[in-house]
Amino acid sequence: MTDQASSEQITRYADMFAAMGTDSRLRIVQLLLSAHPDGMVAGEIQAELGISSSNLSHHLDKLKNEQLVQVAREGTFLRYTANTEALQELLNFLYAECCTRNKAIKRSSVMQVCK
């Protein structure tokens, strides 16, 4: 990968940000990150966030389509986990050019916050 993201990558990242662009979806991602690596079944997410099952299904589908969450079937349940690799890639994209113009702070100090 070059230093500058390709047009396709930027479109992908924009879609990922758009998928998290509602308060419900952002709360879902935060909740799944707090439950990482085990994740949560859909009913647990619904109970925790107070989202109707149809709304939750819609939000989870959007996050899954953008590869921000992963799903695995466990019998009759669906277990959702945050896709930490995709989220890390998204953060790396944001910080890739961090402070390259004026060097006000070191990039390594910004990235340490995420570790």
N, CA, C and O atoms as CSV, one atom per row, in Angstrom:
chain,resi,resn,atom,element,x,y,z
A,1,MET,N,N,0.841,-1.176,0.000
A,1,MET,CA,C,0.000,0.000,0.000
A,1,MET,C,C,0.885,1.238,0.000
A,1,MET,O,O,1.860,1.310,0.748
A,2,THR,N,N,0.551,2.193,-0.823
A,2,THR,CA,C,1.321,3.424,-0.895
A,2,THR,C,C,0.969,4.310,0.278
A,2,THR,O,O,0.030,4.028,1.023
A,3,ASP,N,N,1.736,5.400,0.446
A,3,ASP,CA,C,1.479,6.316,1.546
A,3,ASP,C,C,0.105,6.955,1.442
A,3,ASP,O,O,-0.558,7.178,2.455
A,4,GLN,N,N,-0.320,7.248,0.235
A,4,GLN,CA,C,-1.639,7.840,0.060
A,4,GLN,C,C,-2.617,6.753,-0.353
A,4,GLN,O,O,-2.329,5.924,-1.216
A,5,ALA,N,N,-3.781,6.779,0.286
A,5,ALA,CA,C,-4.789,5.765,-0.011
A,5,ALA,C,C,-5.333,5.962,-1.425
A,5,ALA,O,O,-5.450,7.086,-1.914
A,6,SER,N,N,-5.655,4.861,-2.055
A,6,SER,CA,C,-6.233,4.927,-3.393
A,6,SER,C,C,-7.667,5.439,-3.301
A,6,SER,O,O,-8.258,5.479,-2.222
A,7,SER,N,N,-8.203,5.822,-4.426
A,7,SER,CA,C,-9.577,6.317,-4.491
A,7,SER,C,C,-10.561,5.256,-4.006
A,7,SER,O,O,-11.534,5.579,-3.326
A,8,GLU,N,N,-10.314,3.996,-4.351
A,8,GLU,CA,C,-11.193,2.911,-3.915
A,8,GLU,C,C,-11.145,2.743,-2.406
A,8,GLU,O,O,-12.172,2.522,-1.764
A,9,GLN,N,N,-9.941,2.848,-1.838
A,9,GLN,CA,C,-9.809,2.722,-0.388
A,9,GLN,C,C,-10.530,3.870,0.316
A,9,GLN,O,O,-11.210,3.657,1.320
A,10,ILE,N,N,-10.385,5.063,-0.200
A,10,ILE,CA,C,-11.049,6.216,0.422
A,10,ILE,C,C,-12.561,6.041,0.375
A,10,ILE,O,O,-13.254,6.352,1.344
A,11,THR,N,N,-13.076,5.544,-0.751
A,11,THR,CA,C,-14.512,5.277,-0.849
A,11,THR,C,C,-14.932,4.231,0.171
A,11,THR,O,O,-15.970,4.374,0.818
A,12,ARG,N,N,-14.138,3.190,0.318
A,12,ARG,CA,C,-14.443,2.142,1.299
A,12,ARG,C,C,-14.459,2.714,2.713
A,12,ARG,O,O,-15.374,2.434,3.487
A,13,TYR,N,N,-13.456,3.506,3.048
A,13,TYR,CA,C,-13.400,4.085,4.388
A,13,TYR,C,C,-14.565,5.051,4.619
A,13,TYR,O,O,-15.121,5.102,5.716
A,14,ALA,N,N,-14.927,5.804,3.605
A,14,ALA,CA,C,-16.073,6.708,3.725
A,14,ALA,C,C,-17.347,5.913,3.995
A,14,ALA,O,O,-18.180,6.325,4.803
A,15,ASP,N,N,-17.497,4.774,3.320
A,15,ASP,CA,C,-18.656,3.915,3.559
A,15,ASP,C,C,-18.648,3.357,4.986
A,15,ASP,O,O,-19.696,3.243,5.623
A,16,MET,N,N,-17.468,3.016,5.474
A,16,MET,CA,C,-17.362,2.510,6.838
A,16,MET,C,C,-17.757,3.592,7.844
A,16,MET,O,O,-18.491,3.327,8.797
A,17,PHE,N,N,-17.268,4.800,7.624
A,17,PHE,CA,C,-17.648,5.898,8.517
A,17,PHE,C,C,-19.145,6.176,8.432
A,17,PHE,O,O,-19.788,6.438,9.448
A,18,ALA,N,N,-19.696,6.121,7.230
A,18,ALA,CA,C,-21.133,6.347,7.061
A,18,ALA,C,C,-21.926,5.285,7.813
A,18,ALA,O,O,-22.967,5.584,8.399
A,19,ALA,N,N,-21.440,4.048,7.800
A,19,ALA,CA,C,-22.134,2.968,8.503
A,19,ALA,C,C,-22.180,3.233,10.005
A,19,ALA,O,O,-23.135,2.839,10.674
A,20,MET,N,N,-21.169,3.889,10.532
A,20,MET,CA,C,-21.151,4.211,11.961
A,20,MET,C,C,-21.737,5.592,12.231
A,20,MET,O,O,-21.649,6.099,13.349
A,21,GLY,N,N,-22.325,6.190,11.225
A,21,GLY,CA,C,-22.778,7.577,11.309
A,21,GLY,C,C,-24.103,7.812,11.991
A,21,GLY,O,O,-24.644,8.914,11.907
A,22,THR,N,N,-24.645,6.813,12.664
A,22,THR,CA,C,-25.846,7.027,13.468
A,22,THR,C,C,-25.508,6.700,14.911
A,22,THR,O,O,-24.606,5.909,15.188
A,23,ASP,N,N,-26.236,7.314,15.818
A,23,ASP,CA,C,-25.927,7.058,17.225
A,23,ASP,C,C,-26.132,5.590,17.585
A,23,ASP,O,O,-25.362,5.043,18.374
A,24,SER,N,N,-27.150,4.943,17.026
A,24,SER,CA,C,-27.397,3.523,17.334
A,24,SER,C,C,-26.242,2.647,16.876
A,24,SER,O,O,-25.795,1.776,17.624
A,25,ARG,N,N,-25.756,2.858,15.675
A,25,ARG,CA,C,-24.669,2.021,15.157
A,25,ARG,C,C,-23.365,2.283,15.887
A,25,ARG,O,O,-22.598,1.356,16.146
A,26,LEU,N,N,-23.116,3.513,16.214
A,26,LEU,CA,C,-21.905,3.823,16.971
A,26,LEU,C,C,-21.976,3.184,18.358
A,26,LEU,O,O,-20.973,2.675,18.858
A,27,ARG,N,N,-23.140,3.208,18.972
A,27,ARG,CA,C,-23.316,2.560,20.275
A,27,ARG,C,C,-23.134,1.050,20.166
A,27,ARG,O,O,-22.566,0.429,21.065
A,28,ILE,N,N,-23.609,0.456,19.077
A,28,ILE,CA,C,-23.427,-0.978,18.858
A,28,ILE,C,C,-21.948,-1.309,18.757
A,28,ILE,O,O,-21.479,-2.255,19.389
A,29,VAL,N,N,-21.209,-0.541,17.969
A,29,VAL,CA,C,-19.770,-0.793,17.813
A,29,VAL,C,C,-19.065,-0.637,19.155
A,29,VAL,O,O,-18.226,-1.465,19.508
A,30,GLN,N,N,-19.388,0.407,19.904
A,30,GLN,CA,C,-18.782,0.594,21.229
A,30,GLN,C,C,-19.091,-0.584,22.146
A,30,GLN,O,O,-18.209,-1.087,22.842
A,31,LEU,N,N,-20.337,-1.018,22.142
A,31,LEU,CA,C,-20.744,-2.135,22.992
A,31,LEU,C,C,-20.000,-3.411,22.609
A,31,LEU,O,O,-19.518,-4.137,23.478
A,32,LEU,N,N,-19.908,-3.681,21.309
A,32,LEU,CA,C,-19.198,-4.879,20.872
A,32,LEU,C,C,-17.706,-4.803,21.179
A,32,LEU,O,O,-17.079,-5.820,21.475
A,33,LEU,N,N,-17.143,-3.613,21.108
A,33,LEU,CA,C,-15.739,-3.466,21.499
A,33,LEU,C,C,-15.562,-3.718,22.992
A,33,LEU,O,O,-14.557,-4.292,23.411
A,34,SER,N,N,-16.534,-3.290,23.793
A,34,SER,CA,C,-16.436,-3.521,25.241
A,34,SER,C,C,-16.565,-5.005,25.570
A,34,SER,O,O,-16.071,-5.449,26.607
A,35,ALA,N,N,-17.217,-5.776,24.709
A,35,ALA,CA,C,-17.400,-7.210,24.922
A,35,ALA,C,C,-16.381,-8.051,24.155
A,35,ALA,O,O,-16.490,-9.277,24.119
A,36,HIS,N,N,-15.409,-7.411,23.553
A,36,HIS,CA,C,-14.414,-8.108,22.735
A,36,HIS,C,C,-13.512,-8.954,23.621
A,36,HIS,O,O,-13.155,-8.482,24.701
A,37,PRO,N,N,-13.127,-10.135,23.259
A,37,PRO,CA,C,-13.305,-10.793,21.964
A,37,PRO,C,C,-14.540,-11.690,21.894
A,37,PRO,O,O,-14.843,-12.237,20.833
A,38,ASP,N,N,-15.253,-11.849,23.005
A,38,ASP,CA,C,-16.382,-12.782,23.023
A,38,ASP,C,C,-17.576,-12.311,22.211
A,38,ASP,O,O,-18.311,-13.131,21.660
A,39,GLY,N,N,-17.780,-11.010,22.131
A,39,GLY,CA,C,-18.929,-10.479,21.421
A,39,GLY,C,C,-20.210,-10.691,22.204
A,39,GLY,O,O,-20.182,-11.027,23.388
A,40,MET,N,N,-21.327,-10.493,21.535
A,40,MET,CA,C,-22.632,-10.613,22.178
A,40,MET,C,C,-23.633,-11.182,21.190
A,40,MET,O,O,-23.522,-10.971,19.982
A,41,VAL,N,N,-24.618,-11.912,21.719
A,41,VAL,CA,C,-25.692,-12.357,20.850
A,41,VAL,C,C,-26.656,-11.193,20.653
A,41,VAL,O,O,-26.702,-10.265,21.460
A,42,ALA,N,N,-27.419,-11.258,19.577
A,42,ALA,CA,C,-28.284,-10.145,19.200
A,42,ALA,C,C,-29.230,-9.745,20.331
A,42,ALA,O,O,-29.456,-8.557,20.558
A,43,GLY,N,N,-29.778,-10.720,21.036
A,43,GLY,CA,C,-30.697,-10.414,22.136
A,43,GLY,C,C,-30.039,-9.630,23.250
A,43,GLY,O,O,-30.677,-8.777,23.867
A,44,GLU,N,N,-28.767,-9.906,23.521
A,44,GLU,CA,C,-28.032,-9.162,24.544
A,44,GLU,C,C,-27.824,-7.717,24.106
A,44,GLU,O,O,-27.956,-6.791,24.907
A,45,ILE,N,N,-27.500,-7.532,22.834
A,45,ILE,CA,C,-27.316,-6.174,22.306
A,45,ILE,C,C,-28.634,-5.419,22.403
A,45,ILE,O,O,-28.666,-4.266,22.833
A,46,GLN,N,N,-29.706,-6.064,22.008
A,46,GLN,CA,C,-31.027,-5.440,22.045
A,46,GLN,C,C,-31.403,-5.035,23.466
A,46,GLN,O,O,-31.882,-3.923,23.684
A,47,ALA,N,N,-31.193,-5.925,24.433
A,47,ALA,CA,C,-31.528,-5.627,25.819
A,47,ALA,C,C,-30.672,-4.489,26.373
A,47,ALA,O,O,-31.164,-3.622,27.096
A,48,GLU,N,N,-29.406,-4.504,26.029
A,48,GLU,CA,C,-28.475,-3.486,26.546
A,48,GLU,C,C,-28.791,-2.095,25.999
A,48,GLU,O,O,-28.732,-1.106,26.730
A,49,LEU,N,N,-29.124,-2.023,24.716
A,49,LEU,CA,C,-29.307,-0.723,24.078
A,49,LEU,C,C,-30.772,-0.302,23.936
A,49,LEU,O,O,-31.054,0.847,23.595
A,50,GLY,N,N,-31.696,-1.213,24.193
A,50,GLY,CA,C,-33.105,-0.870,24.092
A,50,GLY,C,C,-33.559,-0.549,22.680
A,50,GLY,O,O,-34.370,0.352,22.467
A,51,ILE,N,N,-33.032,-1.290,21.721
A,51,ILE,CA,C,-33.372,-1.100,20.308
A,51,ILE,C,C,-34.341,-2.209,19.908
A,51,ILE,O,O,-34.154,-3.358,20.307
A,52,SER,N,N,-35.364,-1.890,19.135
A,52,SER,CA,C,-36.294,-2.919,18.670
A,52,SER,C,C,-35.542,-3.932,17.811
A,52,SER,O,O,-34.518,-3.610,17.208
A,53,SER,N,N,-36.055,-5.146,17.761
A,53,SER,CA,C,-35.352,-6.201,17.013
A,53,SER,C,C,-35.230,-5.874,15.526
A,53,SER,O,O,-34.208,-6.175,14.909
A,54,SER,N,N,-36.265,-5.259,14.946
A,54,SER,CA,C,-36.176,-4.919,13.522
A,54,SER,C,C,-35.139,-3.823,13.284
A,54,SER,O,O,-34.387,-3.884,12.312
A,55,ASN,N,N,-35.096,-2.828,14.159
A,55,ASN,CA,C,-34.081,-1.767,14.037
A,55,ASN,C,C,-32.684,-2.329,14.245
A,55,ASN,O,O,-31.754,-2.004,13.506
A,56,LEU,N,N,-32.545,-3.176,15.261
A,56,LEU,CA,C,-31.244,-3.762,15.539
A,56,LEU,C,C,-30.759,-4.577,14.351
A,56,LEU,O,O,-29.594,-4.484,13.965
A,57,SER,N,N,-31.644,-5.373,13.771
A,57,SER,CA,C,-31.281,-6.186,12.611
A,57,SER,C,C,-30.792,-5.301,11.465
A,57,SER,O,O,-29.788,-5.608,10.823
A,58,HIS,N,N,-31.497,-4.217,11.216
A,58,HIS,CA,C,-31.104,-3.277,10.162
A,58,HIS,C,C,-29.712,-2.704,10.443
A,58,HIS,O,O,-28.854,-2.683,9.560
A,59,HIS,N,N,-29.494,-2.242,11.672
A,59,HIS,CA,C,-28.203,-1.635,12.022
A,59,HIS,C,C,-27.067,-2.658,11.938
A,59,HIS,O,O,-25.992,-2.355,11.421
A,60,LEU,N,N,-27.306,-3.863,12.445
A,60,LEU,CA,C,-26.268,-4.890,12.397
A,60,LEU,C,C,-25.951,-5.295,10.964
A,60,LEU,O,O,-24.791,-5.546,10.636
A,61,ASP,N,N,-26.960,-5.362,10.114
A,61,ASP,CA,C,-26.727,-5.678,8.700
A,61,ASP,C,C,-25.848,-4.618,8.037
A,61,ASP,O,O,-24.930,-4.946,7.285
A,62,LYS,N,N,-26.130,-3.363,8.318
A,62,LYS,CA,C,-25.332,-2.271,7.743
A,62,LYS,C,C,-23.883,-2.372,8.215
A,62,LYS,O,O,-22.960,-2.234,7.412
A,63,LEU,N,N,-23.679,-2.609,9.498
A,63,LEU,CA,C,-22.318,-2.735,10.038
A,63,LEU,C,C,-21.619,-3.970,9.479
A,63,LEU,O,O,-20.420,-3.935,9.199
A,64,LYS,N,N,-22.360,-5.053,9.317
A,64,LYS,CA,C,-21.792,-6.283,8.757
A,64,LYS,C,C,-21.418,-6.082,7.291
A,64,LYS,O,O,-20.360,-6.531,6.851
A,65,ASN,N,N,-22.285,-5.405,6.534
A,65,ASN,CA,C,-22.005,-5.170,5.117
A,65,ASN,C,C,-20.743,-4.345,4.909
A,65,ASN,O,O,-20.064,-4.496,3.894
A,66,GLU,N,N,-20.431,-3.490,5.844
A,66,GLU,CA,C,-19.201,-2.680,5.753
A,66,GLU,C,C,-18.037,-3.338,6.487
A,66,GLU,O,O,-16.986,-2.726,6.672
A,67,GLN,N,N,-18.230,-4.593,6.904
A,67,GLN,CA,C,-17.196,-5.402,7.552
A,67,GLN,C,C,-16.707,-4.823,8.872
A,67,GLN,O,O,-15.563,-5.051,9.265
A,68,LEU,N,N,-17.568,-4.074,9.558
A,68,LEU,CA,C,-17.219,-3.523,10.862
A,68,LEU,C,C,-17.560,-4.477,11.993
A,68,LEU,O,O,-16.978,-4.398,13.075
A,69,VAL,N,N,-18.502,-5.378,11.746
A,69,VAL,CA,C,-18.823,-6.434,12.701
A,69,VAL,C,C,-18.826,-7.761,11.966
A,69,VAL,O,O,-19.034,-7.828,10.754
A,70,GLN,N,N,-18.592,-8.808,12.732
A,70,GLN,CA,C,-18.626,-10.158,12.192
A,70,GLN,C,C,-19.725,-10.917,12.929
A,70,GLN,O,O,-20.051,-10.602,14.073
A,71,VAL,N,N,-20.286,-11.909,12.268
A,71,VAL,CA,C,-21.378,-12.680,12.865
A,71,VAL,C,C,-21.086,-14.162,12.725
A,71,VAL,O,O,-20.556,-14.617,11.711
A,72,ALA,N,N,-21.443,-14.904,13.764
A,72,ALA,CA,C,-21.300,-16.359,13.745
A,72,ALA,C,C,-22.567,-16.961,14.345
A,72,ALA,O,O,-23.089,-16.470,15.345
A,73,ARG,N,N,-23.044,-18.014,13.730
A,73,ARG,CA,C,-24.233,-18.693,14.233
A,73,ARG,C,C,-23.833,-19.638,15.355
A,73,ARG,O,O,-22.877,-20.404,15.232
A,74,GLU,N,N,-24.582,-19.571,16.449
A,74,GLU,CA,C,-24.419,-20.500,17.577
A,74,GLU,C,C,-25.786,-21.110,17.854
A,74,GLU,O,O,-26.574,-20.563,18.626
A,75,GLY,N,N,-26.058,-22.231,17.228
A,75,GLY,CA,C,-27.382,-22.841,17.362
A,75,GLY,C,C,-28.424,-21.929,16.740
A,75,GLY,O,O,-28.396,-21.663,15.538
A,76,THR,N,N,-29.344,-21.453,17.569
A,76,THR,CA,C,-30.389,-20.553,17.067
A,76,THR,C,C,-30.029,-19.091,17.256
A,76,THR,O,O,-30.803,-18.208,16.886
A,77,PHE,N,N,-28.855,-18.824,17.833
A,77,PHE,CA,C,-28.437,-17.449,18.120
A,77,PHE,C,C,-27.394,-16.963,17.115
A,77,PHE,O,O,-26.655,-17.753,16.529
A,78,LEU,N,N,-27.355,-15.649,16.933
A,78,LEU,CA,C,-26.298,-15.022,16.140
A,78,LEU,C,C,-25.419,-14.235,17.092
A,78,LEU,O,O,-25.901,-13.362,17.814
A,79,ARG,N,N,-24.134,-14.541,17.096
A,79,ARG,CA,C,-23.176,-13.833,17.947
A,79,ARG,C,C,-22.420,-12.835,17.086
A,79,ARG,O,O,-21.850,-13.187,16.054
A,80,TYR,N,N,-22.425,-11.591,17.527
A,80,TYR,CA,C,-21.760,-10.503,16.809
A,80,TYR,C,C,-20.504,-10.093,17.564
A,80,TYR,O,O,-20.498,-10.008,18.792
A,81,THR,N,N,-19.454,-9.843,16.818
A,81,THR,CA,C,-18.204,-9.339,17.383
A,81,THR,C,C,-17.732,-8.152,16.552
A,81,THR,O,O,-18.013,-8.060,15.357
A,82,ALA,N,N,-17.022,-7.258,17.196
A,82,ALA,CA,C,-16.424,-6.140,16.478
A,82,ALA,C,C,-15.281,-6.678,15.624
A,82,ALA,O,O,-14.510,-7.523,16.080
A,83,ASN,N,N,-15.170,-6.199,14.400
A,83,ASN,CA,C,-14.064,-6.580,13.528
A,83,ASN,C,C,-12.921,-5.612,13.827
A,83,ASN,O,O,-12.784,-4.568,13.189
A,84,THR,N,N,-12.117,-5.981,14.799
A,84,THR,CA,C,-11.066,-5.072,15.254
A,84,THR,C,C,-10.019,-4.806,14.186
A,84,THR,O,O,-9.400,-3.742,14.173
A,85,GLU,N,N,-9.815,-5.768,13.286
A,85,GLU,CA,C,-8.848,-5.543,12.214
A,85,GLU,C,C,-9.332,-4.428,11.287
A,85,GLU,O,O,-8.549,-3.560,10.900
A,86,ALA,N,N,-10.609,-4.447,10.934
A,86,ALA,CA,C,-11.164,-3.400,10.066
A,86,ALA,C,C,-11.158,-2.048,10.775
A,86,ALA,O,O,-10.866,-1.020,10.164
A,87,LEU,N,N,-11.479,-2.056,12.058
A,87,LEU,CA,C,-11.469,-0.795,12.808
A,87,LEU,C,C,-10.055,-0.240,12.943
A,87,LEU,O,O,-9.851,0.972,12.867
A,88,GLN,N,N,-9.078,-1.123,13.142
A,88,GLN,CA,C,-7.689,-0.677,13.208
A,88,GLN,C,C,-7.237,-0.119,11.863
A,88,GLN,O,O,-6.518,0.879,11.810
A,89,GLU,N,N,-7.657,-0.762,10.779
A,89,GLU,CA,C,-7.339,-0.263,9.446
A,89,GLU,C,C,-7.921,1.132,9.235
A,89,GLU,O,O,-7.276,2.001,8.648
A,90,LEU,N,N,-9.138,1.335,9.716
A,90,LEU,CA,C,-9.789,2.636,9.601
A,90,LEU,C,C,-9.033,3.696,10.401
A,90,LEU,O,O,-8.843,4.815,9.923
A,91,LEU,N,N,-8.606,3.354,11.603
A,91,LEU,CA,C,-7.813,4.290,12.406
A,91,LEU,C,C,-6.465,4.571,11.758
A,91,LEU,O,O,-6.003,5.712,11.744
A,92,ASN,N,N,-5.837,3.538,11.225
A,92,ASN,CA,C,-4.556,3.737,10.538
A,92,ASN,C,C,-4.709,4.684,9.359
A,92,ASN,O,O,-3.836,5.514,9.106
A,93,PHE,N,N,-5.821,4.562,8.636
A,93,PHE,CA,C,-6.088,5.476,7.531
A,93,PHE,C,C,-6.173,6.915,8.039
A,93,PHE,O,O,-5.596,7.825,7.444
A,94,LEU,N,N,-6.892,7.111,9.136
A,94,LEU,CA,C,-7.038,8.467,9.675
A,94,LEU,C,C,-5.700,9.064,10.083
A,94,LEU,O,O,-5.434,10.246,9.864
A,95,TYR,N,N,-4.867,8.227,10.678
A,95,TYR,CA,C,-3.604,8.736,11.215
A,95,TYR,C,C,-2.430,8.621,10.250
A,95,TYR,O,O,-1.322,9.037,10.589
A,96,ALA,N,N,-2.641,8.071,9.067
A,96,ALA,CA,C,-1.545,7.843,8.127
A,96,ALA,C,C,-0.796,9.123,7.786
A,96,ALA,O,O,0.428,9.113,7.655
A,97,GLU,N,N,-1.514,10.208,7.645
A,97,GLU,CA,C,-0.881,11.466,7.285
A,97,GLU,C,C,-0.790,12.430,8.479
A,97,GLU,O,O,-0.482,13.611,8.324
A,98,CYS,N,N,-1.061,11.898,9.648
A,98,CYS,CA,C,-1.101,12.739,10.844
A,98,CYS,C,C,0.212,13.488,11.041
A,98,CYS,O,O,1.295,12.905,11.087
A,99,CYS,N,N,0.073,14.756,11.151
A,99,CYS,CA,C,1.202,15.620,11.525
A,99,CYS,C,C,2.352,15.582,10.525
A,99,CYS,O,O,3.497,15.828,10.904
A,100,THR,N,N,2.081,15.285,9.272
A,100,THR,CA,C,3.166,15.222,8.298
A,100,THR,C,C,3.548,16.595,7.778
A,100,THR,O,O,4.643,16.767,7.243
A,101,ARG,N,N,2.675,17.569,7.923
A,101,ARG,CA,C,2.992,18.903,7.400
A,101,ARG,C,C,3.754,19.754,8.395
A,101,ARG,O,O,4.822,20.277,8.076
A,102,ASN,N,N,3.220,19.900,9.591
A,102,ASN,CA,C,3.876,20.825,10.517
A,102,ASN,C,C,4.592,20.130,11.668
A,102,ASN,O,O,5.260,20.792,12.463
A,103,LYS,N,N,4.468,18.822,11.772
A,103,LYS,CA,C,5.168,18.019,12.791
A,103,LYS,C,C,4.900,18.524,14.212
A,103,LYS,O,O,5.779,18.454,15.071
A,104,ALA,N,N,3.691,19.031,14.460
A,104,ALA,CA,C,3.348,19.570,15.772
A,104,ALA,C,C,3.424,18.496,16.862
A,104,ALA,O,O,3.856,18.775,17.980
A,105,ILE,N,N,3.014,17.293,16.543
A,105,ILE,CA,C,3.154,16.175,17.464
A,105,ILE,C,C,3.626,14.963,16.679
A,105,ILE,O,O,3.435,14.881,15.466
A,106,LYS,N,N,4.238,14.033,17.375
A,106,LYS,CA,C,4.748,12.834,16.716
A,106,LYS,C,C,3.612,11.863,16.454
A,106,LYS,O,O,2.751,11.648,17.306
A,107,ARG,N,N,3.621,11.288,15.282
A,107,ARG,CA,C,2.597,10.314,14.909
A,107,ARG,C,C,2.567,9.153,15.898
A,107,ARG,O,O,1.494,8.650,16.231
A,108,SER,N,N,3.718,8.731,16.364
A,108,SER,CA,C,3.770,7.591,17.291
A,108,SER,C,C,3.027,7.892,18.587
A,108,SER,O,O,2.455,6.985,19.191
A,109,SER,N,N,3.025,9.136,19.021
A,109,SER,CA,C,2.310,9.461,20.249
A,109,SER,C,C,0.800,9.423,20.047
A,109,SER,O,O,0.057,9.115,20.978
A,110,VAL,N,N,0.346,9.731,18.845
A,110,VAL,CA,C,-1.085,9.658,18.539
A,110,VAL,C,C,-1.506,8.203,18.498
A,110,VAL,O,O,-2.543,7.850,19.060
A,111,MET,N,N,-0.738,7.356,17.854
A,111,MET,CA,C,-1.101,5.956,17.705
A,111,MET,C,C,-1.037,5.215,19.037
A,111,MET,O,O,-1.746,4.220,19.190
A,112,GLN,N,N,-0.232,5.638,20.005
A,112,GLN,CA,C,-0.168,4.983,21.290
A,112,GLN,C,C,-1.486,5.065,22.034
A,112,GLN,O,O,-1.792,4.177,22.830
A,113,VAL,N,N,-2.265,6.086,21.802
A,113,VAL,CA,C,-3.559,6.240,22.451
A,113,VAL,C,C,-4.456,5.073,22.105
A,113,VAL,O,O,-5.296,4.686,22.918
A,114,CYS,N,N,-4.304,4.498,20.922
A,114,CYS,CA,C,-5.166,3.421,20.453
A,114,CYS,C,C,-4.694,2.046,20.908
A,114,CYS,O,O,-5.400,1.063,20.683
A,115,LYS,N,N,-3.558,1.941,21.524
A,115,LYS,CA,C,-3.022,0.631,21.885
A,115,LYS,C,C,-3.422,0.214,23.275
A,115,LYS,O,O,-3.049,-0.868,23.727
